[in-house]
Amino acid sequence: MKICLFCENKYAVSILEPIQAEADREGGNQVLWYVHAKRIPEFPLAGKVEYTNSIHDIKDFHPDAIFVPGNIVPYYLSGVKIQVFHGYAAEKKDHWVIRRYFDTYFTQGPFFTRGFEQLAKKYKDFEVVETGWPRQDWIFNNLHTFDGEREDYLKKYGKSRIVLYAPTFSPSLTSLPYMKEALRDFAKKEDVVVLMKFHPLTAQEHIDTYKQLAEEVENIVWIDDFNVTKYMLMSDLMISDTSSTIYEELLLDKPVITLRAATKPKDLHWYNMMQPEELTTAYHEVMANGGKYTEMRKWVIDNYDPYLDGKVGKRMLAAARDFIARHGVPEKRKLNLWRKYTSIKTFGWG
């Protein structure tokens, strides 16, 4: 099978890499990455995988399947166009928007499958297959890879726990304008190392502010790395807001504290603060009442993504082949003029 891994943003690298790994493990597949040159000027897998910055090259490659952890893919490319999602944040409205670019949606777990199956009945032009989320394969294979680095952080700063602050970049949802002083106070009082790992699209003013905070407080550490999952594996607890990373941490069966998460109260499966000054209180509550929050996390694990077996990539490739066996390889995606215009405006004609 000829596979295109469509990597428009840096965060997508670790989502798509497990599909590459499975294609390599199987053998007999050809894989070509599309990497957006402006958004990913330094591709971290350069020299390890075949890739191009040119849509024209993808067009000439004539893929059988295109895996996309984003919202849009050029309609004129060949191949079954597969939405594999960039995360789990179901409360974000655009998670459920059907833009008509995809032939099939590979969902993370039962909660998402139910929602997209309802939408499939409405739109009648795409299928839904429950596979799990590919980044979980990377997690499965690296659960203890960073244990040594974790211990190095704890030893260096003389602390007993690692807390990860991983906020969203979205201006309307981010906690970044409010958390600086609360984090400062928290880090000075508690027996923790605070690692700060921000989304690649975070506004530069926030990056500058929090880098300065890391310089001022010894046990607050700025992380400049594209792979947030590595630091989730190293952490004991996450602080965030309305970010898909919340669910990734919960799926690791680790506690989460958020600031004003845009989530309905009945859908909160973690501790949600209304004011940043609650941080220290929230931390002690979560750490002291582990059983209560473990039970809350169990619902997320069962419904959002129970496929933590390291075989998501295998299921995805099998599902792509099944689609092709039943429908053939689509030469392009039928779209209305507006969607065609958006595709061409974003990626050109190729």
Secondary structure, 3 states (H helix, E strand, C coil): CEEEEEECCHHHHHHHHHHHHHHHHHCCCEEEEEECCCCCCCCCCECCECEECCHHHHHHHCCCEEEECCCCCCCCCCCEEEECCCCCCCCCHHHHCCCCCCCEEEECCHHHHHHHHHHHHHHCCCEEEECCCCHHHHHHHCCCCCHHHHHHHHHHHCCCEEEEECCCCCCCCCCCCCCHHHHHHHHHHCCEEEEEECCCCCCHHHHHHHHHHHHHCCCEEEECCCCHHHHHHHCCEEEECCCCHHHHHHHCCCCEEEECCCCCHHHCCCEEECCHHHHHHHHHHHHHCHHHHHHHHHHHHHHHCCCCCCCHHHHHHHHHHHHHHHHCCCCCCCCCHHHHHHHHHHHCCC
